[in-house]
Amino acid sequence: MGPVEAVSLDDIRAAARRIRGLAVRTPLLSLGAADASNVHLKLENLQPVGSFKVRGAANSVALQAPDELAGGIGTASAGNMGRAVAWLARQRGLACTVVVPDDAPAAKLEPMRQLGATIVREPFERWWQAMVDGRHPAIEGAFLNAFASEPMIAGDGTIGLEIVDELPDISAVVVPFGGGGLSSGIACAIRALRPGVPVYAAEVEGAAPLAAALDAGAPVTIELQRSFVDGIGSSRVTDAMWPLVSTVLAGSIVVSVDEVRAAMRLLVSRARVVAEGAGAAALAAALTGRAGSRGPVVAVISGGNIDPPLLAATLRG
């Protein structure tokens, strides 16, 4: 797979038209904390499938030719992309296959099965390779890459359009970093509409390949430490995404797992918002002050699909 290109403002606006009626315009709210009065929340956990993935997935499906959809659609996903693809497949009456890592949480797999998806489990390395390669032998129809494709990035970039429309004087945006599609899509939109406003990636200690790559000046392989924050984090930034993310992102803010847990508790207690670990990572990063502490800082709460026992344990501390 070759390098993924930056998407234009026209690409993102076209994506917004295509996904209208499938993805919703999510609220942008102030956190309401006295000690973080500048922090705002973009609540993508309120999408129909519980995460932002419906945006890029809907745009990707809309751009497929009818003959490419004849064999159905599929993806490799830890959960949220798979759920979005399965939901879109049901909307269109298409077959759906989702390749998942063998330790994917049941809370994310069962909704895919309920939507009619066929689940294929793979060891983490083989699952990640399917995302890098953009294909898997179990998927006969159109393979929708979870992050490394221009249609996905343009769809994700529609979040940036909404942020600027509702909060034009933003000073920074913080976005969870998994494969880089969400953060780079939002960054492409922000750079076009508000040049000079930085977009930061949020990563978790032990699973922060972007921070390592930025330090080294090129992608490097890190020793991945898995945690309950399963929606982001890998051992390496893909070669396909590196040229884009290293250009459009202002840096990576790395937080601890405990900081993510604290952010999840704050979201529930202060904003009445349920977020999974990946979604809360952006808030945790914004609360460090490293994205700025004066003008409005937007933390993208990317999803809310979390196993209820895990949520309960987190709230108990």
Helices and strands as residue ranges (DSSP letters): H 9-19, E 28-30, G 34-36, E 39-43, G 44-46, H 53-62, H 66-69, E 73-76, H 80-92, E 96-101, H 106-114, E 118-122, H 124-133, E 142-143, H 150-166, E 172-176, H 181-193, E 199-204, H 209-216, H 242-248, E 251-255, H 257-266, I 267-271, H 277-287, E 297-301, H 308-316
